[in-house]
Amino acid sequence: MKKNTLSALKVALFFVLLAPLFLSCRNSGLQKRTLTVKKSDGSSVTLVAEMALTPEQQQFGFMERKRIPAGTGMLFVFDTDQILRFWMKNTPTPLSIAYIASDGVIKDILDMKPYSLADVTSTGYVRYALEVPQGWFGTVGIARGDRLILDFQ
């Protein structure tokens, strides 16, 4: 092979191998905060959450993410209380979602199926949604009625 052809092949291979890495990290530049959930028994659980604050960040969410470590998540912050509907378009990782009222009380915890276009809807008006790897809430004992400490505002 000619040297130019070999160099072009190396560059193409570099982009083919690294493109999935860049695509899977599209929103990884989001601001991160350590959040605390106070459980009904008085104990607390912390996690590190990416903050989805803008409509664009909220629309993209965890799309295309293949790996979301336990103890991490994404908090969607809305300006007003509303019925929230989320789906799993282009999201390969199974997630659980907590819908949270403006006072921090967790109203719903629901599981979501990868790639599903079905709406997962809050049962009432809420201000926040917290997505984590599926099953994490149960693993750490977070349940409906527990409270997200709202010290991130």
Secondary structure, DSSP 8 states (H G I E B T S, - for coil): --HHHHHHHHHHHHHHHHHHHHHHTTTTTS-EEEEEEE-TTS-EEEEEEEEE-SHHHHHHTTTT-----TTEEEEEEEEEEE--EE--TT--S-EEEEEE-TTSBEEEEEEE-TT--S-EE-SS-EEEEEEEETTHHHHHT--TT-EE-----
